[in-house]
Amino acid sequence: MSFCDHCQGQRFDRAQVLRALRAARKRLRRSEGSREAEHVLAFAIETVRSLEIPHFDPVDEVVDGEVVH
């Protein structure tokens, strides 16, 4: 399956956020951090994972000489 540039960018951004949240949770576990903080990060990870990434079909409309996407 291939994605348009917009959707690929959205997927990349979401993946970066998930990696950062997972790394933070891992650091908390190593440092005997708060269980509550770990649960909050787990909740944030699940929330980001559940986000739908909208797909916008390119609409090439010309408005006063400009292309609108």
C-alpha positions as CSV (number, residue, x, y, z in Angstrom):
1,M,0.0,0.0,0.0
2,S,1.3,3.4,-0.9
3,F,0.4,6.7,0.7
4,C,0.3,10.2,-0.8
5,D,3.0,12.6,0.5
6,H,0.5,14.2,3.0
7,C,-0.5,10.9,4.5
8,Q,3.0,9.6,4.6
9,G,4.0,12.8,6.5
10,Q,1.2,12.3,9.0
11,R,2.2,8.7,9.6
12,F,5.8,9.7,10.1
13,D,4.8,12.4,12.6
14,R,2.7,10.0,14.5
15,A,5.4,7.4,14.6
16,Q,7.9,10.0,16.0
17,V,5.5,10.9,18.8
18,L,4.9,7.3,19.7
19,R,8.6,6.6,19.8
20,A,9.2,9.6,22.0
21,L,6.4,8.5,24.4
22,R,7.6,4.9,24.6
23,A,11.2,6.1,25.3
24,A,9.9,8.3,28.1
25,R,7.9,5.4,29.6
26,K,11.0,3.2,29.4
27,R,13.1,5.8,31.2
28,L,10.5,6.1,33.9
29,R,10.6,2.3,34.4
30,R,14.4,2.3,34.7
31,S,14.4,5.1,37.2
32,E,11.7,3.6,39.4
33,G,9.5,6.6,38.4
34,S,6.0,7.0,39.5
35,R,3.5,4.3,38.5
36,E,0.9,7.0,38.0
37,A,3.2,8.8,35.5
38,E,3.8,5.5,33.6
39,H,0.0,5.0,33.4
40,V,-0.5,8.5,32.0
41,L,2.2,7.8,29.3
42,A,0.5,4.5,28.5
43,F,-2.8,6.3,28.1
44,A,-1.1,8.9,25.9
45,I,0.4,6.2,23.7
46,E,-3.0,4.5,23.2
47,T,-4.6,7.8,22.5
48,V,-2.1,8.7,19.8
49,R,-2.3,5.2,18.3
50,S,-6.0,5.4,18.0
51,L,-6.0,8.7,16.1
52,E,-7.3,8.4,12.6
53,I,-5.1,9.8,9.9
54,P,-7.3,11.6,7.5
55,H,-6.6,11.3,3.8
56,F,-7.1,14.3,1.7
57,D,-7.5,13.8,-2.0
58,P,-5.6,16.5,-3.8
59,V,-8.0,19.0,-5.2
60,D,-6.3,21.0,-7.8
61,E,-8.4,24.0,-8.1
62,V,-7.0,27.1,-9.6
63,V,-8.0,30.2,-7.7
64,D,-6.6,33.5,-9.2
65,G,-3.6,31.6,-10.7
66,E,-2.8,29.6,-7.5
67,V,-3.2,25.9,-7.1
68,V,-5.1,24.9,-3.9
69,H,-4.5,21.5,-2.3
